[in-house]
């Protein structure tokens, strides 16, 4: 089982694990998500079709005078979030997923990099194709994102990925300052596009280098938590510039060691 998940992660850069999280784990994760909503960090923002607007929390985001009818909010890398999320990232369900994806043995190390929350209400636009790796000064095989939705998400409005794209170029950031090649047009003709529906308890795992986006929400809303981890096959690769030494990354230095435990 573990080798199969590892092989799939390395080859495709994405996979779904149905029913991976128990209600105990989900309840802890949902409580942490609510804390993030109630305690906005310095990187909280409202996401628009072609822009990201920094705000001081959900109320400020809702007060913005914008043309778009939907509401799409995020926060990422809160500097005080680690104690709040510790019970989530050290939960046996999360640890089991990491062990499987890393094909871990007793000496394998994994570190928690940071959290990101999303609130995407009905009639919100799709999220443009991008890579998380473009905004993080790291590279390697073991750059893991766990995408957890607390609500039922249909395939048309869920996470969409270009399978295998993690093995290629690190493209220019759509949010930060890193500049490389422009992100190519992603279609079913040019890439192996996969779309994931999600039921409460499912986890979508993908590589931070995998091109991905999110479908528009029509008549539903979704609350999502993304947890990012790095494993032993991960190394520093700067994406900084003279103007922005951290490349706009909201993640604090260091992290919490998750494996071995």
N, C-alpha and C positions, 0 to 999 in steps of 0.2 A: 504493500500500500504506500509506504513512505517513498520508496524508490520511484513508483509510478507518478506520484505527485511531483517529485523532484524533477523527473525527466520531462513531464508536461510543462512545468514552470520554465525550465531552461529552454525548451524548444519553442513553445508558443508565447511565453511571457504573460500568460493569463489562464485562469481556470476558475471554475465555481465549485465550492464544496457545499452541497445541500445539507441543511440541518446540522451544521457544524457547532452551533452555539446553543447551549441550554438556556432556559428561561432565567436561571440565576445569573449567568454571564450577561445575557441581554439586559436584564434589569439593572445591573451594575453599570453597563455601558450607557444605557439610556439616562441614568441618573447623572453620569459624568457629562453627557451631551447637554443635559438641562443646565448643569452648572456653567458650562461654557456659554450657553445662550444668556444666562443671567449675569455673567461676569465677563464682558467683552475684553479682549486683549488689544494690543496696539496694532494688530494686523486684521482686525475685523473689517468687513467690506460688503458692499452690495455689488453683485455681479450683474452686468448688463450684457447685451448681445455683443457689443464692441468696446466695452470699457469695464474697468473695475474701480469703484469709488470707495476710498477709505472712509470709514465712519467710526463713531464712538459707541457702537452697539446697535441692537435690533431697532430700537425706537428711532434712533437717528437715521437708520437706513430706510425705515418706512416713511419718514418725514421728507425724504428727498423728492423734489419735483422732477420726475422723469416720465418719459412718454410710454414706457413699457408697462403693460397691465399686470404682469405677473410679479412675484416677489422672490428673489434669489439672494440668499445671504450666506456668508461663510465667516469662519474665524479659524485661525491656524497658529499653532506654536505659542500658546499663551505661556508667558514666563512663570506663572504660578500653577500650571495645570498638572505637573508631574505627581504631586501627592494625591490629587483627585483621581487621576487615571491609574494609579498604581495597582489597585485591586482589579482593574480590567485587564491590564497588559500582563499581569502575573497570574491571571485566572487559568486553571488547568485547560480549559477549552482553547484559549489563545495559544498557550504554550504547546499544546498538542499539534495545532496547525503549523506553527513555526518548526517544530521538530520534523514534521512530515515534509514540508517544503524544502527544508535544508538537509533532509536525510541525516538528521543529527545523531552523533554518538555522544559519549559521556564528556568529551572534550570540546564539543562545538559551542562557540560563543555567538550570541545574538544580542543586539542592543536596540532599545527603543529610541527612535529618533524624534518623533513628535506626533501630535494629533491634529486633525482638521475636521471641522464640523460643517455640515451643509443643511440649510432649510430651503427647499425648493417647492414653492406653492404652485397651485394650478395656474395654467396659462403662462408659465415661465419659459423663456427661450431655451434652445439647446445650448450646450456648452461646446465651445470650439475645440478642435483637435489640438492636443498639446502633450508634452512629456513632463513628468515631475522632475526627472533628472536634469532638465535644463536650469532648474532653480536650486539645485543642491550640488555642492562641490564634492562629488563622489562618483565613483564608477565601479563596475564589477558585476558579477552574477547575482550576488545576494543583496539586492535592493528591493525590499518587499513591501507592498501595500496591501493591507486588509481592508476591504470596502464592505461596510456593514450597514444595511438599511433596516430601520425599525418598522417600516411600513411595507405593504404589498406594492411591488413596483412591476408594471407590465414591461415586456421587452421593448416596446416602442419608446418608453420614457426612462429606461434604465441606463446603466453604464454600457458604452460601446467602445470596443478596442480594435486596433489593427494588430492581429496576432503576428508574432515574429518580428515586429518592428523594433523591439528592444535590442536586437542584435546589430542594428545599423547605426546611423548617424544620430548624434545628439543635436537636435535642431535649436534654432533661436527660441528664446523664451517669449511667451505671449504676455507674461505678467512682470518679469524681471528685466534685467539688463543684459543677460548673456546673448551674444550674437554669433551665429554660425550660419548654416544654410537655412533658408526659409522652409517652414513646414510644407510638405507637398500636398497636393489635392488628394484627399483620401476618399475613395469610392470602392464599391464592391468589385469594380473592374481592375483597380490598381492595387488593392490590398485585400487580405483575408479579414474582412470586417465581421466581428462577432458581437452580438447584442445579448445582454443578460437580463432576464427578468429576475426578480428576487422575492422570496418569501421570508417572513420573519424567521431568523435562525440561520439563513444562508450566508455564506461569506464568498465574495469574489476576491481572488488573489491575483495581483498583477505586478509586473516589474516596473520600477520607476522610469525605465526607459521606454516602456510601451506607449505608443501613441494611443490616446484615449480621449473620449469626450462623454457627454451625457445628452440623452434625448430630451426633447421638450416635454413638459408636463401639460396635458390637456385638461382632464377633469379629475386630477388627483394631486396630492402633495406627497413629498417624501422627505424624511429626516434621515440623514446619513452621517456616519462616522467613518473616517479614514484613519487608520493607524499605520505608521511607517516604521520599518525596522531595517537594520543592516546586519548581515552575517559575516562569516569569516572571509568570504571571497568578495571583499569590498575594500576600496582604497581611496585615498584622497586624490581628487582631481579638481583643481581650482577652476571656478567659473566666475571669479571675481574680476573687477575692473578697478582702475585707480579711483574712479568716482564712487564706487560702491564695493568696498572690500568684502562684504558678505553676499554680494550678488542679490540683494533684496531678500535673502532667505530669512524668514522669521524664526527659524529653529535655533534654539539656544545651543551653545557648544556642549559637547558631551551627551549624556543620556543615561538611561537606566539599563543595567545589564539584566537580560531576561533569561538567557541560557548560558551555562548550565545552571539548573536549580536542583 
